[in-house]
Amino acid sequence: MNFFRGVMGGQAAGSQPSGAETIQKLCDRVASSTLLEDRRDAVRALKSLSKKYRMEVGTQAMDHLINILQTDRSDSEILGYALDTLYNIICNDEEEEQDENAQKQADDLGAQFTDKFIQDPEHVTLLLTLLEVLNFQLMCLCVQVQGVILVSPMGVSRLMDLLADSREVIRNDGLLLLQQLTKGNAAIQKIVAFENAFERLLDIITEEGSSDGGIVVEDCLLLLLNLLKNNSSNQNFFKEGSYIQRMKPWFEVGDDNSGWSAQKVTNLHLMLQLVRVMVSPVNSPGATASCQKSMYQCGLLQQLCTILMATGVPADILTETINTVSEVIRGSQVNQDYFASVNAPSNPPRPAIVVLLMSMVNERQPFVLRCAVLYCFQCFLYKNQKGQGEIVATLLPSTIDANSISAGQLLCGGLFSADSLSNWCAAVALAHALQDNLTQKEQLLRVQLATSLGKPPVSLLQQCTNILSQGSKVQTRVGLLMLLCTWISNCPIAVTHFLHNQENVPFLTAQISENLGEDERLVQGLCALLLGICIYYNDNSLENYTKEKLKQLIEKRIGKENFVEKLGFITKHELYSRAAQKPQPVFPSPEQMLFDHEFTKLVKELEGIITKAVHKSSEEEKKEEEVKKTLEQHDNIVTQYKELIREQDAHIQELKEQVLSMTSQNEQMQVTITQQLSQIQQHKDQYNILKLKLGKDTQSQSNSQADGSQVNGLQTEELTQLKDELEELRKQHTLLKTQLGDKDALIDTLVSDVCELQVEVENSLHIFNLFQSILYPLIYSSIFSFSLIQEETKRSLESRADLEQQLASATSTVAILQTEKAKLQTEVQESKKEQDDLLMLLADQDQKIHSLKQKLKNLGETVEDEDDLDARDQTDDDDEEEEEDED
C-alpha cells in the first residue's frame, strides 16, 4: 500500500513522472504484488487512467488485466475494475465529441486492441467462464462485449468459427457466448445471421438428435430464438433460405409417447416457440402469411396436427402445440380449411375442433389448456366467414344431428353450464363466430332452445338475457354481455329482436342506475354499452323503443352524464389494457379472465359513437337522417350511372376483343398468302426446269421413239399437275377475297357501334352533369354545418371524378379502335395489291403454259386447250339436261 501511495500520492520535489511511467509502475505492481488489496488498488488506478492514456494502458496493461481475470475470480470488485479498464481501451467513448481525424484514430486504436484481445481463443473462453461466475454483472458484461464485437471488423466471423470447431467444449462455449451477445442487440443478430448461423445451428441440431438431443440442442434453439424474435430481417432471411422446411423433422413423434425425458420436453417446447416466432400476430401480415403458406406446403402444419391428436403427449407440450397450430392457421384460409378437415383418431372419428371444444368446456381440464383451446378456436374463425357459417349452422334446427356431438351443441352446453369459466369461454367463442359477419348474426336469431319439458322453446337470444337477469357470477355476466354486444352491433334486426322483449330495457336501465360496488362496475359499463348499441343501431321499427324514446329514458332514469361515466368504466378497468395488447388470452388465474382482445377493439370503436349519439338532439338527428336519405338517393343515382358506364365499358372491351380477333385472323390470312406465293415460286422453278428439259429434248430428236414418248409423257403429267395446282390457287384466292370483304364489313359495323356507344356515354354524362347541377346545391345547403356529411359529399365528388376518368378511358378506347381500324384498312389494301401482283404472275404463267402447249403441238403431240375442255364439259352438261327433259 505504501508503494501504491507513493506512485499515486504526492511525489518528492523534482520532476513529475510521465503517464507512461506511472502506468508502467502500476503494471509492475499488478504483476508483483502478493496482497489482493494492492493489486485491486493498482487495477482501479489503471481504470482511472485508461481513458486519458488509452494507448499506454492498452499496450502495457492488457496482458496483466487478462491475468487478473484468470487468477482473481474470487474477488468480484477487482474483476469489475479489470473489465471496465478493458472496455475503456477497446471501445470508444460515445459521449465525447471529437473531430473527424481524432475519431478515425480512436476507431483504429479500438480495432487494434480488439484484434489483440480475441486473437487467443482462450480469452473468449475466459469471458464465458466469467458469465457463469459474475451473475450480478451479466448485463454490464454483455454490453461491454457487444461493443467489442461491433468495433472489430472480423469479430463475429471469428466467433462463428467457434461453432465449426472440432472440439465440443469450444463449440459449446461459443454457443453460450453467442447467446449472450445476441440478446437485445439487433445489429449483432443480423451480422450473426448473415454469417451462415442458421445453417450451422440447424446442422448441429440434426447431428445432436433433434428433439431427442441434449443440452446442446437447447442452446442452439435458444440462440435461434434470439436471432429471430422481433427481427423481421432475420425472419425473412430464414424463410427465403428454405429453413422452415428443415423444421418439419423435429416434430416427427412415434406412436409410443410414454416416458418423455425432461430435456426432450424442453427441446420440443423451444422448437414450438421457434415456429410461433415466425407466424406471430405481431409480425407484418405479409410476412406471417408467407410463412403460413410455407408451413402448409412443406407439411409442417400437418405434422403439428398429428401431435395435437396423438396420445401420451405431455400436457405442457400439448398446450404449446395448440397455441402453435392456432397461429399457423390464424387468418390463412387454406390452413383454416385444412384444420377443419382434421379428425381425431376416435371411433367414430370426430373433427379436431369438436374434440378441442370438449376440453374447453370441461372444468376438470387444466386452465392453461382451456385458454389454448379458446385461442385455437378464435384463430380458426379469424377472417374466416366460411368457418363461421359452419359453426353457426350446427346450431340451426335444420342441421342438428341428434346422433353426434357438434361444435354448436358444445358451445351451448358451455354457455349454460354451472361453471362460470365455461360460460365465459363459450360466450367468447360464440362471439367470434359472429365477428364482422352480418349474415351469421341474423342466422343465429333462428336458434331455438328447449329449456324444460312441457314448456315452449325460447330463442338463444332470449335465454342469454334470462340468465343475465338471474344475477349469476360476474364472469358469467361479463361473457354474456360481450356476446350480446357483439351479436347486435351493426345488426338492426338483432337490435329489434332484443328490444322486442319488454323486460330487457328496464333491466339494463336498473343495472346502470344503481350504485354498486367495484366488482359490479364492469357489468354496469357493459350494460351501458349494450343499451347504447340499441340506440345507435336502432331502425325505429318498434314504436315504444325508438331512438328518441330510449334517449329520453336514459335522461330521466339515469342521466346522460352518469350514463357516459358508466360507459367509461370499461376502458378504465385494469384488465382491459392487458387484453388489448395481444390476441392470445393469457391470464394469471381464471378469476382474471374477463376481457377478450377482439371485444376491446369493438369497445374502442363504439364508445365515442355512442357518446355522441346519446347527446344528439332530436332535431339534429332528423336533419342528419334527411341528409343521409338525400345522400343515399344521390349514391343510388351515381351507382346507376356507374353501372351504365361499366356496361358500356364492357361493350367497348368486347368490341376491342373482336377487333383483336380479326387482326389475328388477318395475320393468319397474310401467312396463307405468303405460303401461296411460295408455292407459285416453286411452280415457276418447276416450269423453268421443264423448259430446260424441253430444250434438251428438241436438240436430241435423233434419240429413240420410246425414250421420246417417255419424256413427253412425263411433261404432260407435270403440266396437268401444274394446272390443277393453279386452279386450286385461284379458288383459294377467291375465297380469301370473300373473307377479306366480310371482315371489312364487320370492322365498319364495329366502328359504327363504337361511335354510337360514345354518343350514349356523352349523353349519360350530360344527364349526370345536369343532375349534379340540380342536386348538389340542395345537398350543400342542408349539410354545410355537418363536418361528417361534408366528407361524404367530398366522396361523391371523387366518384364523379372517377366517372369522368372512366369516360376519358372509354373515349381513349374508341380512338384506339379507330386507329386499329385504319391499320386494318391499310393492311387490306396491301393485301389487295399483293393479290393483284399474284394475278399478274398467274397470267404470265398461263401465257407461258400456252406457249409450251404450242411447242408440244408443233412436236406432233395432242394437247387439249382449256377452251376445248370447257366446250366438252358444256356439251356433256347439255346432253345431261336433254336426257332429264326427256325423262
ZAMARGU-4260 file (C-alpha; in steps of 0.2 Angstrom, whole numbers, plus 5000, padded with zeros to 4 digits):
<rodrens>
0) 5000/5000/5000 | 5014/5012/5004 | 5022/5009/4987 | 5005/5012/4978 | 5003/5028/4988
5) 5020/5033/4983 | 5015/5031/4965 | 4998/5039/4966 | 5001/5051/4980 | 5012/5066/4982
10) 5030/5065/4975 | 5046/5072/4981 | 5052/5088/4975 | 5058/5087/4957 | 5051/5081/4940
15) 5034/5073/4940 | 5033/5055/4932 | 5025/5054/4915 | 5009/5045/4911 | 5018/5030/4903
20) 5030/5029/4918 | 5015/5029/4930 | 5006/5016/4920 | 5022/5005/4920 | 5024/5006/4939
25) 5006/5001/4941 | 5008/4986/4929 | 5023/4981/4939 | 5013/4982/4955 | 4999/4972/4947
30) 5011/4958/4942 | 5022/4958/4958 | 5010/4962/4972 | 5006/4947/4983 | 4992/4956/4993
35) 4975/4956/4984 | 4971/4974/4991 | 4987/4981/4982 | 4983/4973/4966 | 4965/4979/4967
40) 4970/4997/4970 | 4983/4996/4956 | 4969/4990/4944 | 4957/5004/4950 | 4971/5016/4946
45) 4973/5009/4929 | 4955/5011/4926 | 4955/5029/4930 | 4970/5032/4918 | 4963/5021/4904
50) 4953/5035/4895 | 4966/5048/4896 | 4981/5036/4892 | 4972/5024/4881 | 4986/5019/4871
55) 4998/5017/4885 | 4986/5007/4896 | 4981/4996/4881 | 4999/4992/4876 | 5007/4989/4893
60) 4992/4983/4904 | 4981/4971/4893 | 4991/4956/4897 | 4991/4960/4916 | 4972/4963/4916
65) 4969/4947/4907 | 4979/4938/4920 | 4969/4946/4934 | 4953/4939/4926 | 4961/4922/4926
70) 4968/4922/4944 | 4957/4933/4954 | 4940/4927/4951 | 4936/4926/4969 | 4935/4945/4971
75) 4921/4952/4961 | 4927/4970/4964 | 4944/4968/4955 | 4936/4959/4941 | 4924/4973/4938
80) 4939/4986/4938 | 4948/4975/4925 | 4933/4973/4914 | 4930/4992/4915 | 4948/4995/4910
85) 4947/4983/4895 | 4931/4991/4890 | 4939/5008/4890 | 4953/5004/4880 | 4944/4993/4867
90) 4928/5004/4865 | 4927/5022/4860 | 4918/5035/4872 | 4902/5039/4863 | 4899/5054/4874
95) 4915/5063/4870 | 4914/5074/4855 | 4930/5073/4843 | 4934/5080/4826 | 4935/5068/4811
100) 4953/5064/4812 | 4953/5060/4830 | 4938/5049/4829 | 4946/5039/4815 | 4962/5037/4825
105) 4951/5031/4840 | 4942/5019/4829 | 4958/5012/4823 | 4965/5010/4840 | 4950/5001/4846
110) 4950/4989/4832 | 4969/4985/4835 | 4966/4981/4854 | 4950/4971/4849 | 4960/4960/4837
115) 4974/4958/4850 | 4961/4953/4863 | 4952/4940/4853 | 4967/4933/4844 | 4969/4920/4858
120) 4953/4909/4858 | 4956/4906/4877 | 4951/4924/4880 | 4934/4920/4873 | 4933/4905/4884
125) 4938/4916/4899 | 4924/4928/4896 | 4911/4913/4895 | 4918/4907/4912 | 4915/4924/4919
130) 4897/4924/4913 | 4894/4909/4925 | 4904/4917/4939 | 4898/4935/4938 | 4879/4933/4938
135) 4876/4950/4945 | 4887/4959/4932 | 4880/4949/4917 | 4871/4963/4909 | 4885/4975/4910
140) 4897/4962/4904 | 4886/4959/4889 | 4885/4977/4884 | 4904/4978/4885 | 4907/4963/4875
145) 4894/4968/4862 | 4903/4984/4860 | 4920/4975/4857 | 4912/4964/4844 | 4904/4978/4834
150) 4920/4988/4833 | 4930/4973/4827 | 4929/4970/4808 | 4931/4951/4810 | 4924/4949/4827
155) 4908/4940/4823 | 4917/4929/4810 | 4929/4923/4822 | 4916/4919/4835 | 4906/4910/4821
160) 4922/4899/4818 | 4920/4893/4836 | 4904/4884/4830 | 4914/4874/4817 | 4927/4869/4830
165) 4930/4851/4831 | 4932/4852/4850 | 4915/4851/4858 | 4920/4861/4873 | 4925/4876/4862
170) 4909/4874/4851 | 4898/4874/4866 | 4906/4889/4874 | 4904/4898/4858 | 4886/4894/4858
175) 4884/4901/4876 | 4894/4917/4871 | 4883/4920/4855 | 4868/4918/4866 | 4873/4932/4877
180) 4879/4943/4863 | 4863/4942/4853 | 4852/4947/4867 | 4843/4963/4863 | 4856/4968/4850
185) 4848/4968/4833 | 4864/4973/4824 | 4874/4958/4831 | 4859/4947/4827 | 4859/4952/4809
190) 4878/4950/4807 | 4877/4933/4815 | 4863/4928/4804 | 4872/4933/4788 | 4887/4923/4794
195) 4878/4907/4790 | 4872/4905/4808 | 4855/4896/4803 | 4864/4883/4793 | 4877/4879/4806
200) 4864/4879/4820 | 4852/4868/4811 | 4866/4856/4806 | 4871/4855/4825 | 4853/4851/4830
205) 4852/4837/4817 | 4869/4830/4822 | 4864/4830/4841 | 4847/4821/4838 | 4834/4835/4836
210) 4821/4834/4850 | 4830/4819/4857 | 4846/4828/4859 | 4854/4835/4875 | 4858/4852/4882
215) 4867/4857/4866 | 4851/4857/4856 | 4843/4868/4869 | 4857/4880/4867 | 4856/4880/4848
220) 4837/4883/4850 | 4839/4897/4862 | 4851/4906/4850 | 4839/4904/4836 | 4826/4912/4846
225) 4837/4926/4850 | 4841/4929/4831 | 4823/4928/4825 | 4812/4935/4839 | 4806/4953/4834
230) 4819/4954/4820 | 4809/4955/4803 | 4825/4955/4793 | 4832/4938/4800 | 4814/4931/4799
235) 4813/4935/4781 | 4831/4928/4778 | 4826/4912/4787 | 4811/4910/4776 | 4819/4914/4760
240) 4833/4902/4764 | 4821/4887/4765 | 4825/4884/4783 | 4806/4882/4788 | 4806/4866/4778
245) 4820/4859/4789 | 4810/4861/4805 | 4797/4848/4800 | 4808/4833/4805 | 4809/4840/4823
250) 4790/4836/4826 | 4790/4818/4820 | 4785/4809/4835 | 4781/4790/4836 | 4766/4781/4842
255) 4773/4777/4859 | 4774/4794/4868 | 4777/4787/4885 | 4792/4792/4896 | 4797/4809/4888
260) 4813/4815/4896 | 4813/4832/4904 | 4826/4838/4891 | 4815/4832/4876 | 4801/4841/4883
265) 4812/4857/4885 | 4818/4855/4867 | 4801/4852/4859 | 4794/4867/4869 | 4808/4878/4862
270) 4805/4871/4844 | 4787/4876/4845 | 4791/4893/4851 | 4803/4895/4836 | 4788/4891/4824
275) 4777/4903/4834 | 4790/4917/4832 | 4789/4915/4813 | 4770/4917/4812 | 4767/4928/4827
280) 4752/4940/4826 | 4764/4955/4830 | 4774/4952/4813 | 4769/4961/4797 | 4754/4952/4789
285) 4763/4949/4773 | 4777/4940/4782 | 4766/4930/4793 | 4755/4924/4778 | 4771/4919/4768
290) 4777/4909/4782 | 4760/4901/4785 | 4760/4896/4767 | 4777/4888/4768 | 4772/4878/4783
295) 4757/4871/4775 | 4766/4867/4759 | 4781/4858/4767 | 4769/4848/4778 | 4774/4856/4795
300) 4756/4861/4799 | 4751/4843/4796 | 4764/4836/4807 | 4759/4848/4821 | 4741/4842/4819
305) 4747/4824/4821 | 4755/4829/4838 | 4739/4838/4843 | 4729/4822/4840 | 4742/4810/4847
310) 4740/4801/4864 | 4753/4801/4878 | 4759/4819/4874 | 4764/4829/4890 | 4751/4842/4895
315) 4763/4857/4893 | 4769/4851/4875 | 4750/4848/4870 | 4746/4866/4876 | 4760/4874/4867
320) 4756/4864/4851 | 4738/4870/4852 | 4745/4888/4853 | 4757/4885/4839 | 4743/4877/4827
325) 4732/4892/4832 | 4745/4905/4825 | 4749/4894/4810 | 4731/4894/4804 | 4726/4912/4810
330) 4720/4922/4795 | 4725/4909/4782 | 4710/4902/4773 | 4720/4887/4766 | 4727/4882/4783
335) 4710/4885/4791 | 4701/4874/4779 | 4714/4860/4782 | 4712/4862/4801 | 4693/4860/4799
340) 4696/4843/4789 | 4707/4836/4803 | 4699/4821/4813 | 4703/4814/4829 | 4708/4795/4829
345) 4692/4790/4838 | 4678/4778/4835 | 4668/4786/4826 | 4680/4799/4820 | 4676/4816/4827
350) 4683/4833/4820 | 4698/4840/4829 | 4688/4856/4833 | 4674/4846/4842 | 4687/4837/4852
355) 4696/4853/4857 | 4680/4861/4862 | 4675/4846/4873 | 4691/4850/4883 | 4687/4869/4884
360) 4670/4867/4892 | 4677/4853/4904 | 4681/4861/4921 | 4692/4847/4925 | 4705/4851/4912
365) 4720/4862/4916 | 4716/4881/4915 | 4731/4884/4903 | 4725/4871/4891 | 4707/4878/4891
370) 4714/4895/4887 | 4724/4887/4872 | 4709/4879/4865 | 4699/4895/4866 | 4714/4904/4857
375) 4714/4890/4844 | 4695/4892/4841 | 4697/4911/4839 | 4711/4909/4827 | 4701/4896/4816
380) 4687/4909/4815 | 4698/4924/4812 | 4694/4932/4795 | 4685/4915/4791 | 4667/4918/4786
385) 4666/4900/4779 | 4671/4893/4796 | 4659/4905/4805 | 4645/4899/4794 | 4649/4881/4798
390) 4649/4884/4817 | 4633/4893/4817 | 4625/4880/4805 | 4627/4867/4819 | 4615/4877/4829
395) 4601/4879/4817 | 4586/4867/4818 | 4588/4861/4800 | 4606/4854/4803 | 4606/4847/4820
400) 4611/4829/4821 | 4604/4820/4837 | 4617/4806/4835 | 4633/4816/4835 | 4640/4830/4846
405) 4643/4846/4836 | 4653/4862/4840 | 4637/4872/4842 | 4630/4860/4855 | 4646/4860/4865
410) 4646/4879/4865 | 4628/4880/4870 | 4631/4867/4884 | 4646/4878/4890 | 4636/4894/4889
415) 4623/4887/4901 | 4633/4876/4912 | 4636/4879/4931 | 4655/4883/4928 | 4657/4902/4926
420) 4674/4899/4916 | 4665/4888/4904 | 4651/4901/4902 | 4664/4914/4898 | 4674/4904/4886
425) 4658/4898/4877 | 4651/4916/4876 | 4668/4922/4869 | 4669/4908/4856 | 4652/4911/4850
430) 4655/4929/4849 | 4670/4926/4837 | 4658/4915/4826 | 4648/4932/4824 | 4663/4944/4822
435) 4660/4956/4807 | 4648/4944/4799 | 4630/4951/4797 | 4623/4935/4789 | 4628/4924/4804
440) 4621/4937/4817 | 4604/4936/4808 | 4605/4917/4806 | 4609/4914/4825 | 4592/4923/4829
445) 4584/4907/4822 | 4591/4896/4835 | 4578/4889/4847 | 4582/4880/4864 | 4572/4868/4874
450) 4573/4874/4892 | 4562/4861/4901 | 4549/4848/4897 | 4532/4855/4894 | 4537/4872/4890
455) 4539/4880/4873 | 4557/4883/4866 | 4564/4900/4868 | 4577/4909/4857 | 4595/4909/4861
460) 4595/4927/4862 | 4581/4927/4875 | 4589/4913/4885 | 4605/4924/4886 | 4595/4938/4893
465) 4586/4927/4905 | 4602/4920/4913 | 4609/4938/4913 | 4594/4944/4923 | 4596/4930/4936
470) 4611/4938/4944 | 4624/4924/4941 | 4643/4926/4944 | 4652/4942/4937 | 4662/4932/4925
475) 4647/4923/4918 | 4638/4940/4916 | 4653/4948/4908 | 4654/4934/4895 | 4635/4935/4891
480) 4636/4954/4889 | 4651/4953/4877 | 4642/4941/4867 | 4626/4951/4866 | 4636/4967/4862
485) 4645/4958/4848 | 4629/4950/4842 | 4618/4965/4840 | 4631/4978/4835 | 4629/4983/4817
490) 4613/4972/4815 | 4597/4982/4816 | 4587/4966/4815 | 4595/4958/4831 | 4593/4975/4840
495) 4574/4974/4836 | 4573/4956/4842 | 4582/4961/4858 | 4571/4976/4861 | 4555/4966/4857
500) 4557/4958/4875 | 4549/4970/4886 | 4560/4966/4901 | 4577/4969/4893 | 4577/4988/4893
505) 4571/4990/4911 | 4584/4978/4917 | 4598/4987/4908 | 4592/5004/4915 | 4591/4997/4933
510) 4608/4990/4932 | 4616/5006/4925 | 4607/5017/4938 | 4611/5008/4954 | 4626/5012/4964
515) 4635/4996/4966 | 4652/4991/4972 | 4669/4989/4962 | 4665/4972/4956 | 4649/4977/4948
520) 4656/4992/4939 | 4662/4982/4924 | 4644/4975/4922 | 4637/4992/4923 | 4648/4998/4910
525) 4644/4983/4898 | 4626/4986/4901 | 4628/5004/4896 | 4637/4999/4880 | 4623/4987/4876
530) 4610/5000/4878 | 4620/5012/4868 | 4621/4999/4854 | 4602/4998/4855 | 4601/5017/4852
535) 4614/5019/4838 | 4609/5004/4828 | 4590/5006/4830 | 4579/5007/4815 | 4564/5014/4824
540) 4554/4999/4819 | 4547/4997/4837 | 4536/5012/4842 | 4539/5010/4861 | 4558/5009/4859
545) 4563/5021/4845 | 4580/5031/4847 | 4572/5046/4854 | 4562/5037/4867 | 4577/5027/4873
550) 4587/5043/4875 | 4573/5051/4884 | 4573/5036/4896 | 4591/5037/4899 | 4589/5056/4903
555) 4575/5053/4915 | 4581/5036/4923 | 4600/5038/4923 | 4606/5055/4917 | 4616/5057/4901
560) 4632/5062/4911 | 4630/5047/4923 | 4627/5036/4908 | 4643/5041/4899 | 4653/5039/4915
565) 4647/5021/4917 | 4651/5018/4899 | 4669/5024/4903 | 4671/5010/4917 | 4675/4998/4903
570) 4691/5006/4897 | 4696/5011/4914 | 4697/4993/4920 | 4714/4987/4925 | 4712/4971/4914
575) 4706/4980/4899 | 4723/4986/4893 | 4731/4969/4896 | 4718/4961/4885 | 4720/4974/4871
580) 4739/4971/4869 | 4738/4954/4860 | 4726/4941/4853 | 4731/4927/4864 | 4721/4925/4880
585) 4734/4924/4894 | 4728/4926/4912 | 4737/4923/4928 | 4721/4915/4936 | 4703/4910/4930
590) 4696/4924/4940 | 4705/4937/4930 | 4698/4931/4913 | 4686/4945/4909 | 4690/4953/4893
595) 4693/4947/4875 | 4705/4955/4863 | 4693/4957/4849 | 4680/4964/4861 | 4692/4978/4866
600) 4693/4983/4848 | 4674/4984/4847 | 4673/4995/4863 | 4686/5007/4856 | 4676/5009/4840
605) 4659/5011/4848 | 4662/5021/4864 | 4664/5038/4856 | 4650/5035/4843 | 4638/5030/4857
610) 4643/5045/4867 | 4639/5057/4853 | 4623/5048/4849 | 4616/5050/4867 | 4620/5069/4867
615) 4612/5072/4850 | 4595/5082/4850 | 4580/5075/4840 | 4581/5090/4828 | 4599/5086/4824
620) 4595/5068/4821 | 4581/5072/4810 | 4592/5084/4799 | 4605/5070/4799 | 4593/5057/4793
625) 4586/5068/4780 | 4604/5072/4773 | 4608/5053/4774 | 4592/5049/4764 | 4597/5063/4751
630) 4614/5056/4750 | 4608/5038/4749 | 4597/5044/4734 | 4612/5053/4726 | 4623/5037/4729
635) 4609/5026/4721 | 4609/5038/4705 | 4628/5038/4705 | 4628/5019/4706 | 4616/5018/4692
640) 4627/5028/4681 | 4642/5019/4686 | 4633/5003/4681 | 4629/5010/4664 | 4646/5016/4661
645) 4653/4999/4667 | 4641/4990/4655 | 4647/5002/4641 | 4665/4999/4645 | 4662/4981/4645
650) 4654/4983/4627 | 4669/4993/4621 | 4680/4979/4628 | 4670/4966/4619 | 4672/4976/4603
655) 4690/4978/4606 | 4692/4960/4608 | 4683/4957/4592 | 4695/4969/4583 | 4710/4960/4590
660) 4702/4943/4584 | 4700/4950/4567 | 4718/4957/4567 | 4724/4940/4572 | 4714/4932/4558
665) 4720/4945/4545 | 4738/4940/4551 | 4734/4922/4548 | 4727/4926/4530 | 4744/4935/4527
670) 4753/4920/4532 | 4742/4910/4520 | 4745/4922/4505 | 4764/4921/4509 | 4763/4902/4508
675) 4754/4903/4491 | 4767/4915/4484 | 4780/4902/4490 | 4770/4889/4481 | 4769/4899/4465
680) 4788/4902/4466 | 4790/4883/4467 | 4779/4881/4452 | 4789/4894/4442 | 4805/4884/4446
685) 4797/4868/4440 | 4792/4877/4424 | 4809/4883/4421 | 4816/4865/4424 | 4803/4858/4412
690) 4808/4872/4399 | 4826/4867/4400 | 4821/4848/4398 | 4811/4853/4383 | 4826/4862/4375
695) 4837/4847/4378 | 4823/4835/4370 | 4822/4846/4355 | 4841/4845/4352 | 4841/4826/4354
700) 4827/4821/4342 | 4838/4808/4335 | 4835/4798/4351 | 4824/4783/4351 | 4805/4785/4349
705) 4802/4775/4366 | 4813/4787/4376 | 4804/4802/4367 | 4787/4795/4372 | 4793/4793/4390
710) 4799/4811/4391 | 4783/4818/4383 | 4773/4808/4394 | 4782/4815/4409 | 4780/4833/4403
715) 4761/4831/4400 | 4759/4823/4418 | 4768/4838/4426 | 4759/4851/4416 | 4742/4843/4421
720) 4748/4844/4439 | 4753/4862/4437 | 4736/4866/4430 | 4727/4858/4445 | 4738/4867/4457
725) 4734/4884/4448 | 4716/4880/4449 | 4717/4877/4467 | 4726/4893/4470 | 4713/4903/4460
730) 4699/4895/4471 | 4709/4900/4487 | 4712/4917/4481 | 4693/4920/4478 | 4689/4913/4495
735) 4702/4925/4503 | 4695/4940/4494 | 4677/4935/4500 | 4684/4933/4518 | 4693/4950/4517
740) 4676/4958/4511 | 4667/4951/4526 | 4680/4956/4538 | 4680/4974/4531 | 4661/4975/4533
745) 4662/4968/4551 | 4675/4982/4555 | 4664/4995/4548 | 4650/4988/4559 | 4660/4988/4574
750) 4667/5006/4572 | 4649/5011/4569 | 4644/5003/4586 | 4658/5011/4595 | 4653/5028/4588
755) 4635/5025/4594 | 4642/5019/4611 | 4652/5035/4613 | 4637/5046/4609 | 4627/5036/4623
760) 4642/5039/4635 | 4642/5058/4631 | 4623/5058/4633 | 4624/5049/4650 | 4637/5061/4656
765) 4627/5076/4651 | 4612/5069/4661 | 4624/5066/4675 | 4631/5084/4675 | 4613/5091/4674
770) 4608/5080/4689 | 4623/5087/4699 | 4619/5105/4694 | 4602/5102/4702 | 4605/5091/4716
775) 4622/5097/4723 | 4615/5115/4729 | 4602/5106/4739 | 4614/5095/4747 | 4627/5109/4751
780) 4613/5119/4758 | 4607/5106/4770 | 4624/5099/4776 | 4635/5114/4776 | 4636/5113/4795
785) 4640/5095/4797 | 4658/5090/4795 | 4654/5072/4793 | 4641/5075/4779 | 4654/5086/4771
790) 4666/5072/4770 | 4653/5061/4762 | 4649/5074/4749 | 4668/5075/4745 | 4667/5056/4742
795) 4653/5059/4729 | 4664/5072/4720 | 4678/5060/4720 | 4666/5047/4712 | 4661/5060/4699
800) 4680/5062/4695 | 4681/5043/4694 | 4666/5043/4681 | 4674/5057/4671 | 4690/5047/4671
805) 4681/5031/4665 | 4673/5042/4651 | 4690/5048/4646 | 4696/5030/4646 | 4681/5025/4635
810) 4685/5039/4623 | 4703/5034/4623 | 4697/5016/4619 | 4687/5022/4604 | 4702/5032/4597
815) 4712/5016/4599 | 4699/5006/4590 | 4698/5019/4576 | 4717/5018/4574 | 4717/4999/4574
820) 4703/5000/4560 | 4714/5012/4550 | 4728/5000/4552 | 4717/4985/4546 | 4711/4995/4531
825) 4729/4999/4526 | 4733/4980/4528 | 4718/4975/4517 | 4724/4987/4504 | 4742/4980/4504
830) 4734/4963/4504 | 4724/4968/4488 | 4739/4974/4480 | 4749/4958/4483 | 4734/4948/4476
835) 4734/4959/4460 | 4753/4955/4459 | 4749/4937/4461 | 4735/4938/4447 | 4748/4945/4436
840) 4760/4931/4439 | 4747/4919/4436 | 4743/4927/4420 | 4761/4927/4415 | 4762/4909/4419
845) 4746/4905/4409 | 4755/4913/4394 | 4770/4903/4396 | 4760/4887/4398 | 4750/4892/4382
850) 4767/4894/4373 | 4773/4877/4380 | 4757/4869/4373 | 4760/4877/4356 | 4778/4870/4356
855) 4771/4852/4360 | 4758/4854/4346 | 4772/4858/4334 | 4781/4842/4340 | 4766/4832/4335
860) 4759/4829/4352 | 4740/4831/4355 | 4736/4844/4368 | 4719/4849/4373 | 4716/4868/4376
865) 4706/4874/4391 | 4693/4881/4379 | 4691/4863/4371 | 4689/4856/4389 | 4676/4869/4393
870) 4667/4866/4377 | 4667/4847/4380 | 4661/4850/4398 | 4647/4861/4391 | 4642/4848/4379
875) 4641/4835/4392 | 4631/4846/4403 | 4618/4850/4389 | 4617/4831/4385 | 4613/4828/4403
880) 4599/4841/4403 | 4591/4835/4387 | 4591/4817/4395 | 4582/4824/4410 | 4569/4833/4400
885) 4565/4818/4390 | 4563/4808/4406
</rodrens>
